[in-house]
């Protein structure tokens, strides 16, 4: 069997993984211990993020002509890719937070919702809360004035009852 025939299914697998993805982040995992790698994979899996290690040439073929083509410039050395189809900030956030405790893990670059970010940009994206957190904060900010208004009305009503 020719080498090309062996590589085509891998490139197709990567293309399928990236199809419809909201975010993809590249990381250099060189120097992580087995325990650290296992913990990282667990955290990513729990967040619905696919984390895989592919050969750079395979990744390069798969990203050609897609929104993720900007990642090609960072395909040097050991490279892992974290892809999320639901939460656009999850791969960057989890990898960034994990890298704080594991100096060996290094973010290379990423694409979030079609926009390419270099190493510094992806670290900024990592600080953006998840969609659920943002919605919770938004609802809290809307709910707070309404709750305060309801308390004031209740206090006025109780005060009026005491007077009567």
N, C-alpha and C positions, 0 to 999 in steps of 0.2 A: 504494500500500500504506500502511495506517495505521501510525502510530508504534508503537502497541501491538503490532502483529504483528511489527514489527522487534525489539522489546525482549523479547518472550516467549522466543525461543530463547536469548538471553543469560542471562536469569534462570534458565531451565531448565538451562543449562550450569553456572551457579554452584551451583544446588541439587544437581545431580548430583555436582559436585566436593566439596561439603560432606557429601553422603550417605555415612555410614560413616567419616567422617574422625575421627581421634583428636585432632587439634589443628589450629587455625587461628589465625594471628597476623597482625595488621594492622601495617603499617609505613608511615611517611612517607618516601618515597624522594627527595623534592625536594632537588636540589643534588648528587646523585650524578653522576659523570662516566660516559660511555658505557663506559669501561674498567672502572670499579668495578661498574657494573650488570651487565656481561657476566660478570665474575668472580663476583659474588654469585649470579647465575642458574646458573652452572656448579656452584658449591658446593652449591646447593640441589638441582639436578637429580641430582648424584651421590649425594645422601642420600635420593633418592626423594621429594623435596618438590616440590609444584607451586606455582609462583610466578607470579601473574598480576596485571595491573592492570585493574580494572573501574571503571566509573562508580559513584559512591557510591549513586545511586538504585537501580541494578541490584542492588548488594550488599544494600541495605536491603530490597528486595522479596524477595530470596532467603533472607535469614536470618530473616524474620518467621515466628514459630511454631516455630522450631527451637532446639536447645541454643545456637546461635550468636547468638541475638537480642540478647544483651548487647553485641555489637560495634556495634550501630546507633548508640550514643551517640558513637562515635569516627569516624564516617564524615563527616569534614570535610577538605577539602583533598585533595591527591593521596594516594591510598591504594592500596597494594599488599597482596595477601593471599597468605600462604604456608600451604599446606595439606598435611598428612601423614596418610596412612591407615595407616602402619605404626608409625613411631616418634613417640610423643606429645611428646617434648621436642625433636626435631630442628629444627622451624621456629624455635622461640624460641632454641635454642642457636646455630644457624648465623647467624641475623640479629643476635643479641647480640654474638657474637664478631666478626662483620664490622663492626658499628657501632663497635667499639673503634678500628678503623683508619680508618673513614670517618665522620667526625663528622656528615655530612649525613643519614645514615640514622638514623631515630628509630623505636623501637618504640612503638606506640600502645596496644595491648591484645591479648588473646587468649583463646581458649577451649581448654582442655586437658582431654580426657576428660570433657566435659560441664560443667566448672567454669569460670566467667568469672574472668579475672584482669585487673586494670588494668595500667598501665605498670610500676609497681614490682613487682607480683606476677609479671608475665611475665618480668622480669629475674631474679627468684629461680628461676623454673622453668628458665630458660636455664642456670643453674649445676648443675642436676641432670644427672648423667651419663646416657648412653644405656642402654637395657636391657642391651645386650651388655656394656658396661663394668661395670655393676652385677653381672651374673652372673659375670663374670670375677673381680671382687673377692671375691664371695661364695665361689666355688669355691676361690680362693686361700686364703681364710681357713679353709676347711674342710680343705683339703689340707695346710696347714702343720703342724698338730699331728700328723697321721698320718705325714707325712714325718719329722718329728722323732722320733716314737716308733720308726719303722722304723730310723732311724740309731742310736738308743740300743740297740735289740735287736741290731743288727748288731755294734756295738762290744762288747757283752757276749759275743756269740758268738765274736768274734775273740779277745777276752781269754781266754775259756775254752779256746780251741784252743791258745793260746800256753802256758798253764799245763799242759795235758795232754801 
